[in-house]
Amino acid sequence: MSPPISSHSLTPLDHIPMPVARSGVLTFDLKGKDRDAALIRLEVAATRLFSHLPFLGAFVSPCADRDGSGSAFRVHSASNDTVPLFQLQEHAPSTPLLVNGDLNPEFLPSPEPVLPSHPCPVLRIKANVVGDALYLILPTHHTVLDGLGSLVVCKILAQLCRNPYTPAKGLPTSAAEQEEMRAHIAKLGASSTPQPLRWDSSLPQLSPLNPKEDRNMTLNRLYGFRAEQVRQIQQACRVILDEHALDTGKKVRLSTSLIVSALLAICCDRAQRAAGLGEICRSSFSVCLNIRRQLNVLPTYMGNAVVRVNCPQDPRILGPTKANPTYFVSGLAADDVHQICNIALSLSQEIQAYTPDHVAGMMGTLHASENWSSAVPPFDGLRFTDMHKMDFYDDYGPLGELQDFVVAGNKTAGVAWMLPTKPSPSGSKRPGHYELLIALERAAIEELEKDQLFQWVTATGPSKTKL
């Protein structure tokens, strides 16, 4: 049974993501370790985690918004909770992690699906032992925790695995601190002059494809993007930007994240169109932007502090490709490099528009809305989340170092994640490749893997062992 908490409403930003559970899968290698001691320590750490942050053991459910529509959400004590906060189960060595591309239901804390209209757990943890492997499943409700919130959960759990007696002040955050930051966000919205949102909530949602058709089935595939190939594109983009001598007043730097975002947007859009799925393609895509700094809250804030930044697929900021371009990337068409640079530059400019003043004004607009859920951005093309700098790979004491992290349980096509970068065995700070988890329709995945640009940047084919 989860500890009682004071019920609280979620912030307007918590109503922007889809009300779904995202499952982080943490993999450990128990070979050569004191298994019993490690699993006991894990249970002690999990118990302390839920005690330290009681809202993690709570439920989230809809409640009446100011317009009486019942479209808002609140966190409250789980009075009839039948799902333990922590579970441990040992499975037969042949038990698969995945069944038909989804997480094996045996590995989940609860087989019940997440329904937005029903109370759902904020977090439950299940440890699954299969041979020498430990799969730690952490389904978190997306309306309460964003990706960085899940990272804080893992950081606290790792610290308590290393030392279960760590004093509360030695942990990254506290329940009181989280409440203070929620209050700060509410005050910011109430005191700020409304400014326009940078997305159009009135756009109609696209009609879903028939999921019963095999070609429309969502597939989650893991790919490796070679870091050296990404750097070659970055260097070519520097030449392009110098040639166009943009009057920006400062030197433009296109980061790895911007280049990968643009590259993915191009390849996934082409793949869906080549697969005959043009009816679901929009003329833009979006990336997730962490706005904790603009909100003036700590990096350890666990609630949603992410907005979707929209960018056109064909911004044409730089004009057409030159007839004889001076930049050259072996194996790539000049038009592809030019388009990547165009999109990355446009995305950079969109991100820069999210200043602290503008974010405060957006919070004012959201606060004034009668129905917070009505401000949800439309599903507009690919949605990309960059997690590659999130430090999930930690030391969990007797469990050892985290071996692998992946996002699982996704059933939505048109989303992609750049996964946390694994520590290099050589100690190098420059990764050899970046892991990308891409979810598209089966027909689009088949076309994606034929795309010349995608083949050029991809280090390996799709993984058959992970989502």
Secondary structure, 3 states (H helix, E strand, C coil): CCCCCCCEECCHHHHCCCCCEEEEEEEEECCCCCHHHHHHHHHHHHHHHHHHCHHHHCEEEEECCCCCCCCEEEEECCCCCCCCCEEEEEECCCCCCEECCEECHHHCCCCCCCCCCCCEECECEEEEEECCEEEEEEEEECCCCCHHHHHHHHHHHHHHHHCCCCCHHHCCCCHHHHHHHHHHHHHHHHHCCCCCCCCCCCCCCCCCCCCCCHHHCEEEEEEEEEHHHHHHHHHHHHHHHHHHCCCCCCCCCCCHHHHHHHHHHHHHHHHHHHCCCHHHCCCEEEEEEECHHHHCCCCCCCCCCEEEEEEECCCCCCCCCCCCCCCCCCCCCHHHHHHHHHHHHHHHHHHHCCCHHHHHHHHHHHHHCCCHHHHCCCCCCCEEEECCCCCCCCECHHHCECCEEEEECCCCCCEEEECCCCCCCCCCCCCCEEEEEEEEEHHHHHHHCCCHHHHHHEEECCCCCCC
